[in-house]
Amino acid sequence: MTLKRPDGPEFLRWRQGHRPDPGDRESWWGGWHDAVRDAVARGVVVRRARIVSEPLSDYTRYESDWLPRRRATDLDLPGMDF
């Protein structure tokens, strides 16, 4: 997995508008999904939460490329995910 850095080329490309292809998981998540899949297959419960302060810095937005809850109201998701 490539380490993200605030002065790294991937962050600078993100600031210029580049977004990873969600269909090419391996290029942007490295082995994360494989590690989670393998852990779950062994019976491990995996949970993640990222609590952030607003306003977000550019680098925090880059790390998460998140969807604010106010923009997810039309999606069929639970009101609180944790």
Number of C-alpha atoms within 10 A of each C-alpha: 10 9 6 13 12 13 9 10 11 18 18 15 11 17 14 9 8 11 13 12 10 10 8 9 13 14 13 15 14 12 13 13 12 12 11 15 14 12 13 12 10 9 9 11 9 9 7 6 7 5 6 10 7 6 8 10 11 13 17 14 15 18 14 9 12 9 9 8 10 7 8 11 11 7 8 7 9 8 9 6 6 7
